[in-house]
Amino acid sequence: METKQIPLNDLHEKLGGKMMPFAGFNMPVRYSSDKEEHMTVREGVGVFDVSHMGEFMLRGPHALDLIQWVTSNDASKIINGQAQYSCLPNDNGGIVDDLLVYRFSEEKYMLVVNASNIEKDWNWIKSQDKWDVEMEDVSDDLVLLAVQGPKAVETLQKLTEVNLSEVKFYHFKAAFLAGYEMIISATGYTGSGGFELYINKEDAEDVWNQIFEAGAEFGIKPIGLGARDTLRLEKGFCLYGNDITDETSPLEAGLGWVTKFTKAFVNAESLKAQKEAGVTRKLVGFEMVERGIPRHDYELADLEGNIIGKVTSGTMSPSLNMGIGMGYVTIENSKPDTEINVIIRDKQVKAKVVRPPFLK
């Protein structure tokens, strides 16, 4: 399959971004080093181009009916200008994708889905649509910039009349910033605060340049996907394809809080039965007690050497300077402070179970 280019591809190459295929797109993975970019976001402000993400507009009197049926969270609870984290359950107890649901009005919503799942999600939602809801895939029309870090508000405030400090977490405004109309959303996947900007692609390069001018005094930098991964992992945020998949239940993944049995949705009955019976494995966080870096697919063992699960995400945390990871383990080994071993190059290396976020 041909690798797609995001609209600002040439700009990232000019800035020295190391471009690599990711989820079907040519994406900037890093510009300097993952650690430097990670700390820029934790301490100042950085900008990610995450235009590979997918956006679907749903309109009409039955848009909410369809969203309620295909998503596990209760979208009837959100108000205009609010976003909600949710997931798309499949028929087999697993997860089609995790996503954000944006409500503009009673009859207008936007779904933001993962890049690797755009076609899969579109086809899945279409297959569940018994109301013939008007759906439009606007993924190719938008550039999505995530301006993240403790200095993000001060940077962006120079460019808009919207009082950004009044936009609550998981709320958004359709407004002007840098002279262009866009969606300004108080969301992000770094745990360091900031905004995500949904921009018409023809306006994006000028907006990028104005943001960098506004953030120059705070040492603003472009940030690649390498640091995005370490940032989200320190906060214990799931990555689709690693920590959640078509085979993992939202209840096993700790997503019971977005699985609301107060409404009907795809496969609700069997998930409810699973909740009542209790899960047999659970997604946990763990910190390395001994030196070592856990990596995706490394096996996890109990202290007797019995295999109890696998690492789904792992890294050396730049903020904590220790190995951290997430993985599914048997329920008996899922309690915080349980000692486990990560098998690194045939050697059992000690770790302990913790409850994410790793970085408070």
Number of C-alpha atoms within 10 A of each C-alpha: 4 8 13 15 15 21 19 17 17 12 12 20 14 8 11 14 20 15 18 15 14 16 16 16 20 18 27 26 22 23 21 15 13 21 17 15 26 26 17 24 30 20 15 20 31 28 26 21 25 21 25 26 20 24 27 19 18 23 19 16 13 19 22 21 16 19 23 18 22 24 29 29 26 22 21 13 8 14 15 15 18 21 24 21 18 23 23 25 26 20 13 15 20 22 22 26 24 23 20 19 24 26 24 18 13 15 13 18 21 21 19 18 24 20 20 18 19 21 13 12 21 17 11 15 17 16 9 14 18 10 13 12 17 14 18 13 16 12 19 15 14 23 24 23 21 26 30 30 26 20 24 26 20 16 24 23 17 15 17 15 12 17 9 20 11 8 17 13 16 17 21 24 18 15 14 15 22 20 13 16 14 18 20 25 25 25 23 19 20 24 22 19 20 29 27 22 26 22 22 16 17 13 16 20 15 12 20 18 12 19 22 20 12 19 23 13 10 18 13 25 21 23 29 27 21 17 24 20 21 23 27 18 28 25 17 22 17 21 18 18 17 15 19 22 17 17 13 22 23 26 22 22 21 14 17 16 12 17 23 16 15 9 13 15 23 19 17 21 13 13 22 15 11 16 13 9 9 12 15 12 21 23 27 27 27 29 27 22 16 15 11 19 18 27 21 16 15 19 21 26 23 20 13 8 13 10 17 20 21 20 25 24 24 24 20 21 21 19 15 11 9 16 21 30 29 29 27 23 27 17 16 12 21 24 15 14 14 15 20 27 25 30 22 15 8 9 9 18 20 20 24 21 23 20 16 20 14 18 13 7
